[in-house]
Amino acid sequence: MKKKNVFIYIGIAIYIIMSGIDRFVYHIPNMIYIPISILGIALILIVFFKDKNNQ
């Protein structure tokens, strides 16, 4: 079984937490929301492409 990378879980958690807070708790300004969401998505994509190159 493949070892799961921690960066995937961190990226997903960042994106889900930011989306949940923005939608249900408090409207986060775009100046904060967009860069943090991009960071979460970038972590997921980095691991995806890194694992793809290793195969």
C-alpha positions in Angstrom: 0.0 0.0 0.0 1.3 3.4 -0.9 2.3 5.9 1.8 -0.1 8.8 1.9 1.6 12.2 1.8 0.8 14.6 4.6 0.6 17.6 2.2 -2.5 16.2 0.6 -4.3 16.1 3.9 -3.1 19.6 4.8 -4.2 21.0 1.4 -7.6 19.5 1.6 -8.0 20.6 5.2 -7.1 24.2 4.4 -9.5 24.3 1.5 -12.4 22.8 3.3 -11.9 24.9 6.5 -11.6 28.1 4.5 -14.7 27.3 2.4 -16.7 26.3 5.5 -15.8 29.4 7.4 -16.5 31.6 4.4 -19.9 30.1 3.7 -21.3 29.4 7.1 -19.5 31.4 9.8 -18.0 34.7 8.5 -17.4 36.1 5.1 -13.6 36.1 4.6 -12.3 39.0 2.5 -11.1 37.9 -1.0 -7.6 39.4 -0.2 -7.2 36.6 2.4 -9.4 33.9 1.0 -7.9 33.6 -2.5 -4.2 33.2 -1.5 -4.9 30.7 1.2 -7.2 28.7 -1.1 -4.6 28.7 -3.8 -2.0 27.4 -1.3 -4.3 24.5 -0.4 -4.9 23.6 -4.0 -1.1 24.0 -4.8 -0.2 21.5 -2.0 -2.5 19.0 -3.5 -1.3 19.5 -7.0 2.4 19.4 -6.0 2.0 16.0 -4.4 -0.1 14.7 -7.4 2.6 15.7 -9.9 5.4 14.5 -7.7 3.9 11.1 -7.3 3.1 10.9 -11.0 6.8 11.6 -11.8 8.0 8.9 -9.4 6.1 6.1 -11.1 
